[in-house]
Amino acid sequence: MGEGEREQLRRLAVWLACRRDVDAAVEHLTRYGPAASDQVASHLAALTRLLELEADAFAAVEAGAPRVAQLPLPTSEPLRASVHSLQQARGRRKQA
């Protein structure tokens, strides 16, 4: 493995570690259901800093990546992220 490959792997590892930090922080702050909004709101500065570090680490990966034809991402589960109203969810639960 050449020095350039090692550096690219190091950059990738740093980015992945930063990404995990963001995920862990968000998971912790959103663990408590309705209180999650307040938890996140009270930690916006810290979350912003984590996201900035993650973006910087990804930019380093991108800057050092070889210029090759880009392929689509592998097929995986479709993104199921959505925003739900707590009142609607409670109403559905009461009807069931």
N, C-alpha and C positions, 0 to 999 in steps of 0.2 A: 504494500500500500504506500503510495507516494505521499509526500508532505501536503500537497494540495487536497488529496482525498481525506487525510487526517483532519485537516482544518475544516473541511466541509462537514465531516461527521461531528466535530466538536461544536460547530455552529448549530447543527441540527439538534444536538443534545441540549445545548443551552436553550434553544427555542422551545423544545418539548418540555423542559423543566419549567420555563416561564408559563407555558400554557397550562401545565398541571397546577401551578400556583394559583392562577386565575380560577380554574375549575374548582379547586379545593376551597378557595375563599367564597366563591358564589354558592357552592353547596352548603357550606357552614351557615352563611347568612340567610339562606332561603329554607332552612330546615324546619322552621317553626310556623309554617302555613301563613295565616293572616298577618303575623308579626313580621314576615319577611320584608314587606315593603318598608317598614320603619327601620329594620336592621340594615337593609341596603342603603336607604337614604342617609343613615347616620355614618356610613363608611364610604361615601362616594369618592372622597379624596384618595383614600387608600386604594380603592378599586381602580380609579383612574390611573394611578401610578403603576399598578400591576399590569393594566392593559397597555400602558405606554412601554413598559419594559418588554412585554410580549411582542408588541409591534416592532420595537427596535431589534429584538432578537430575530424576528422573521425577516426584517429588512436585510440583516446580515446574511441570513441563509440565501435570500434571493440574490443579493449582490455577488455572492461567491459561487452561485450555481452555474454550471456550464450552460451555454446557450444551445439547447437542443429543442427539437420539435416537441411541442406540448401535447400531452395525451389527456383525455378526459379522466376524471377520477374513477376509481373502480365503483361498480354498482354496489350500493349498500342500501340499508333501510332508508326509506324516504324520511326527510326531516319532518318531525311531527310537532315542532314547536308552534304553539299558538297561545293567544291570550284569552283567558276565560274570565267571565264575570263571576265573582264569588257569590253574588246574589242569585244568578242563574243556576250555579252549581247547587246552592242550598235549596233552591226551589225544586230542582230535579230530584234531589235526595228526598225531600218531603213527599213528593208525588209517588216515589217508588215504594 
